[in-house]
Amino acid sequence: MDKKVVIIGAGVSGLSAGIYAVQAGYSVEIYEKNKMPGGECAGWNRQGYHIDNCIHFLVGCNKDEQLYKMWENLGVLSDSLEIYREPYFYCMEMDGVTLHLWRNLEKTRKEFLELAPEDTKELNLFFDCAKSLECIKPPCDISIAHMNLIQFIKLGMSMKDANKAIKEYGKQSMEDFTNRFTNHYIRAIFKNYFNSNFIALSFVASYAFYTSNTAAIPEGGSVGLVSRMLAKFESLGGKLHLGVNIEKINIADKQVVSIIGNNGKVINSDNYIWCADPHSLFYDLIDEGYLDKNLRYMYENPEGYVSNTGYQVAFGIVTEADLKLPEGSIIFPCDEYDVAGETHNFCGMRVYDYDETLFPMGKRVIQCNVLQNAENYIYWFGLKDNKEKYNQEKQRIAEELRLRVEKKFPQLEGKLIVLGTYSPVTFTTWCNAYKGGYMSFNPQKGYKSKYVKSIIKGINNLYLASQWIQTGGGLPIAAASGKFAIDNMKSHRKITVCLSKSKYKLHS
């Protein structure tokens, strides 16, 4: 009994939950509202070019890590798969000065210290802390939200080298962090990548993913990752249903008794796992009284927990010539431009040319991303019902960014075409994403990281898997959440069955 599992959402968390459920002996079906799997880990083709929406880097690409073993089990990574390791996290070009956050930490240290000897003390502290944070790995064996005291202490001990960095930067915003430096160029490279109110520790840890080499890009990008997960799921006997949006969840006696799709189909199962955006589950389909206390706290304190979102535009490069463009991500100062009521004077762009299966010489892509917040989302949401005005605004910003990219790199003039634009509203339309978030909550200064349980208290057969179970989110959290949900479902159902048998014996 209890051998059927229905999963709602075919993103990374849903496919992960599906694979682990089938491997645990369950009969599994996944229902996805869109016509393709992947959720926010998606890509699409436009005018013969490929736009990769998701992967800037994938954490867990070192073979000696538990994360690698998880990705291997999910079909994402293998010995035969090409892995691309870009040479730096990102670089900045400004006034003829170029700075790189190289994978080689000591190379970066040398480059920064030569430019800014006046910041020697703070720079050495930054690089030493980044080195110490190489021990940080997103847990994929046990969810932090479900750890007992001994397990939590053990996790802390495995990352004890990070204590100094946590003490230095854990309570500082990026603005605080930037203000520790005096050199104009050092301040600029740190100031203009993340938003000023992001926690500095997240930035330093992100760089440490590069210096430890755990961050890389698997061949095939986002679409390749999802297609390999789906192939693994279906090879094990799992079934995927596309174009089915869940419109109703029927609950009786602390159990989900059925869910109803937009096609009127009644879907029955022993167990259900919600792997879509959790906000729509608790606020649209079931009572918000079922909310995990930590998830409720984050929803009710939006000033402290901001969803990561942005405006993005993708350009196709119309030439096969070698234009001598910088690799990967670059930021540079530019003429001012406005996005959603905010003025910017830096541009960030990423060159997509590392994977010939997606970006051959004649089909290289440049994407620009402007980070957005909750107030920006309100602006975009107010435009969405006026389709003409909404599209005009997206195109206006695309043109502004094209002009600035071409001014910075004159060799691109006349060689860029707009492939597509997307705003925070795009992510809400596509994935019901809370406030247009493509990544989970980002805690602000003065607010702690929060962790959400897979078990939904008060409903015995409904579970949660999502990148939103943890601040920061991202692909490793999403994939691990699928595993956590299955592990907790198995243990929770055993406890429930045992309690039911005990009550039956007492009654008899």
N, C-alpha and C positions, 0 to 999 in steps of 0.2 A: 504494500500500500504506500501512498504518498510518493509515488515514483514519477509523477509528471510535473514538469516545471514550465511555466510560461514566463517569458521575459519580454518586457516592454521597452523597446529601444534597441537598435542595432548599431550603436556607436561602439567605441572601444570597450567601455565597461560592459555593455550588453553582450558583445561577442566573447569577451573574456569570461563572463558568467556562464555563457552557453557552453564554452569549451570545458570549463571546470565541472559544470553540472553533468555533461555527457560522460566525462571521464569518471565521475562519481557513480555512474550507473543510472542516471535519470533519463527519461524520455523528455526531450527539450524542443520547444518551439519558440522562435523569436518573432515578435510583431513590431514592424517599423512603419512610421507614418509616411516617410518619404519613399520615392521610387528607387532609391539606392541606399545601401548601408553606409555606415561610417560616422553619421552625426556630424560633429564639427571637425572631425579628422577626414576632410574631404578635399577633392581637387576636381577640376573640370577643364574642358577644352574650349577654347575660343579662337576662331580664325586660324586654326591649325597650331595654336600655341597651347601650352598647359599651364594652368594656374594652380599652384599648391597652396591651399588655404591654411594648413596646420603646422607642419613640422619645421620649426627653426632648428631644433636639435632634439635628439632622443636620448634621455638618460638611461644608462644600463647597457652600454655597448662594449664594456670590458668583460672578457669571458670568465674571469674569476669572481664575478659578482653574482649575488642572488638574483638581482634584477635581470641579468642576462639569461639566467636559467628560466625565469618566468617568461621573458620574451621568446626564448627558444621553445618552451612548451606551447606557447600560443601561436607558433609558426611565424613569428615576426622576424626573428634573427636565426641565422644558420651559418655554418662554415662556408657554404657555397655562395652566400650573399655578399655583394659588394657593400662596403661601409665607407662613407665619405667623411673625412675629418678635416674641416676647414682650418686654416692656419691660425685664426684668431676668433675671439668672441665677437668683437667688432672693432672698427678703427674710426678715427676722426681726422679729417683734413681741414685745416683752418690757417689762413694767412701764410700758406707755404709750409706749415708745420704738420707733420703726420705722426700720430700716436696710435699704437696698436695694443690691444689687450691680447697678446700672443698666448697660444697654448703653452708655450715654453715660458713659465713664470719668471725665470731668472733673466730671460731675454727682455721681457717687459720691464722688470725692475731696472735693468741697465738703461733702457731707453728713456724711462720716466726720470730717473735720477740724473742723467746727463742733461735733460732739459730743465729740471727744476731742483737743483741742489738745495734751495732754500726750504724745500718740503721733505728733506731726507727722513726726518723722524717719522712723520705721518705716513709717508709712502712705504717705508720699511715695515711699519705696523700693518698697513693695508695688505702688503704682499705676504707677510708672515701669517696674518689671519686667513687670507685666502688659501694658503698652503695647509693650514690646520683644518680648514673646512672640507678638504678633500675626503675626509672620513665620513661625511654626511651622505647617507644613501636613503632614499625613500623606502620605508619598510614594506616588504611584500610577503612576509610570513604571517604576521599577526597585525590586525588593525590596532593602532594606538588607542582608539576609542574603546576597544575591548580588552586591553591589556590589564592584567592584575599588577599589583605593586612590584612583585619580583621581576616580572617581564619588563616593566617600565624602567626599573633600575638597571636591568641588564642592557636595555637599549641605550640608556644614558651612558653606561660605562663604555659601550662600543663607540660612542662619539665623544668621549671625554676630551679629546684633543681640541674639540671645537669650543670649549668653555671660554677661552680668552676672547675669541671672536664674538661669541654671543654676548659676553659682558661689554665689549667695546661698542658693538653696533646693533645689538638686539633691541635697544630702546631709542635708536636714532632714526630719523627720517633721512631720505636722500639729501634734503636741503641741509640738515645738520651735518651729515657726512661731507658734503661738498665744501661747507664752510670751514672745515678743518684744514683746508689747503689754501695757500696764498697765490700760487702760480696761476695765471690767467688761463693757460691751456689745460692744465690739470683740472681746474674747476670746470672748464667747458666740457671735457670728455665725460666727466661724471654727472654733470648737471643735465645733459641733454639726451640721455638715453631712456632712463626711467622717469616717471612722474616724481615731482619734488616731495610728495607726501608718502611715497612708498617706503617701507622699512629698508634701511641700508643693508641689513644682514641678508635679505633676499638677493640683493644685487651681488654682494661679495660671494655668496654661495653659488649663484649662477656662474660667475667667473670660475669658481673652483671646479665646477663640472667640466669645464674646458681644460683646466690645467691638469686634472686627473685623468683626462681622456675618456671619461665615461660618456661624455656628450658627443654624439656623431649623428649622421643622417644615413639611414638605410636606403639602399637602392630602391627606386620606385616611389620614394616620397610617401605622402599621406595615403594616396590611393593604393600604392603597392602594399603598405602595411595592412590596410583594411582587407584588401583582396586575399592576402595570405591568411589572415585570421578567419575570414569567411570560408576559405578552402579547407582549413583545418576543422572548423566547426561542422561543415557539411560532410567531410570525409569520415567523421565519427558518427554520422547518422542524424545530426541536428537538422531542423527545418527552419527556413526563413520565409516570412510572409511580408511582402512590401505593400505600401499604400494603405495601411490599416492604422487609422488614428483612434486611440482609445477615448471614448466619450463618456463612459459611465463605469463606475466600480460599485458592485453590489456587495454589501457587508451585512452579515448576520451572525450573531453569537460569536463575536470576536474572530470571524473568519471571512475572507473574501470568498464569496460563493460563485461569482462570475464577473467577467468584465465584458463590456459591449463595445464593439468597434463601430466606426462610422458607416460601415456597410450593413449595419444591423446584426452582424454576426455575434452570437453569444459564444464566448470563449471560456471554457471550464478547465480547471487544473487543480492539482493538489496544492501546489505552491506557486507564488507569483513573485517576480523580482522586478522592481521598478528601476530601470536604467536610463530613463529619460530625465529631463530637468526636474528636480524634486519640487520646485516652487509650484509648478502646475499640478503636481500630485496633491499636495497638502492644501492648496488654496482654491483649486478648481474641482477636484474630483473626490477627495475625502475631507473630513473635518480637520482643521488646523490643530485641534486638540491632540492629534497624534504626533505632532512635531517633536523631534528630539530637542531637548532643552538648549543644546549648543547651536543647532540650526536655527531655532527660534530666535536666539539671542543675536545671531548675525543678521537675520532678516529685520529684526526690530531695532538694530543699531547701524543703519546704512552709512552714517558718518564715519564709522570705525571699520566697516567691512565693505570695500568697494569691489564691484565686479570688474574684471579686466576686459575692456572692449576697445574698439577703435574704428576709425575710418581708414579704408584701404583702397588703393588703386593699383592695377597691374598693367604694365606696358610691355608690348612686344617689341623686340629689337629687329628692325627690318634690314638686315645685312648679315653676311657670313664673314665679314672682315674682322680681324682681331683688333678690337678697339682699345685694348690696354686698360680695361676697367678694373677697379679694385675687386678682390674676391669678397664674397659674402656680404656682411652688413657694414654700412658706413654711415656716419653722421657728418654734417657740414653746415656752417652758417649760411644763411641765404636772405634774400629780401623777405620782409614780413608778409604773412598770409593769414587769413582767418578761417577757422573751422569751428562751426557750432558756437560762434560767439567768442571764441578765444583766439588771441593773436600769437603766432609762432614765428620764430626767426631762425630756427634750425630745421633741417630736413633729414629724415632717416630713410635710407633705401637699402634694398637687398638685391644682389645680383644672383639670379638662378641660372647657373651654367655648369654645375658640378656633376650632373647626372645626364649622360648622353642619351639614355633611354627616354628621358623626359624633355631635356633641353639641348638638342643638338645645336651646332653653331648657327644655323639659320633660324632657330626658334628659341633663342635665349629670351629670358623674361627679367624685368625689373619690377619690384613691388615696393611701394611706399606705404608706410603705416603711421598714422597719427593717433597716439594713445588718447582715449576718451574716458570720461567718468560719468557718474549718474546724472549730473546736470546736463552734460552733452546728450545723453540718451533722451532726456525729456525734450530737448530741441529737435532731435531727429524724429522722435515719436510724433511730435506735433506736425511734422511735414508729411508723414507717410500717407495720409488720406488724400493729399493733393499730389497725385502721381507725377504730374508734369513739373510742378515746383520741386518736388523731392528729387527727381532725376536731373533737373537743371542744376540744383545745388551740388549734387554728386559730381556732375560733369565740370562745373565751375572749378571745384577744388582740384579735380584731376588735371585740368588745364594749368592751374596755378603751379602745381607740383611738376608737371612736365616742363614748364618754362624754367623752373629752378634747377631741375636735374640737367637740362641741356646747357644752362649757363655755367654750371659747375663742370660739366663734361662736354665741351663743344663738339667733340667727335660724334656725339649722339644727335646733334641737331638735324632735324628732318628724318630721323631714323626711328622714332618712337611712335607707336600707335596704341591707343587706349583699348585694352582688351576687356576690362570690366572694372566696375567700382562697387564697393559694398560698405555699408554703414552698420552701426549697432543694431538697427532695425532688421537688417538682413539676417543676423544670427537669431533674433527672436522669431522671425518668420520661418526660418529653416528648422530650428531646433527648440522652439519655445524657450529660448535661453533667457534666463532672468536678467533683466536690464541689458540685454544684448551681450552678455558676457561670453567670450570665447574661452576664458579660463575662470576658475573659481574665485572666491573672495580673496582680496588682498588686504590683510590687516593693516591699518594705519597706525601711526605713532600713538602709543598709549593703549593699544588693544592687543590682546594675546591671540595666538593661534588657537583654533578650535578644531575638535575632532568629533565626528558624528557616527553614531552606531548604525550598523546594517539592520539590526532588528528594530521593527516599528512597534513600540509598546502599545498593547491593546488590540493588536491584530496578529493572530498566531501564524498566519501563512503568507504574509506580505513582507518583503525585504527590500532594502535600498542599496543600490550600487551606483556610484557616480563620482566624477571628479570633485563634486561639491561636498563630499563627505569630509574634506580637509581643506584648510586655507592653502592657497597657492595652486592647488589643482594640477592640471597637466596630464599628459599621457600615462606616466607611470602610476599616478594615483588612480586614474580611471581604470587601468587594467588591473591593478591590485585590488580595487574595490569589488570587481567581479569575483575574484577568488575569495575575498573576505565574506562576501554575501553567501556564497555556497558553503564555506566552512561553518559560518554561523547558522545557516539554515539547517544543516545536518545536526549540529549540536542542539539547536533550539527545538527542532522537531522531536529529537530523542527525549528531551526533558519534558516536552508537552505530552508525548505519548505515555511516558512513565507516570506523570501526574494524573493523567486520565485513567490509567489502569489502577492506580492507588485509590482514586476516588470511587471507581467502580467496585473494588474489593470492599472498601468501607461501607458503601451503600448496600452491598450484598449481605 
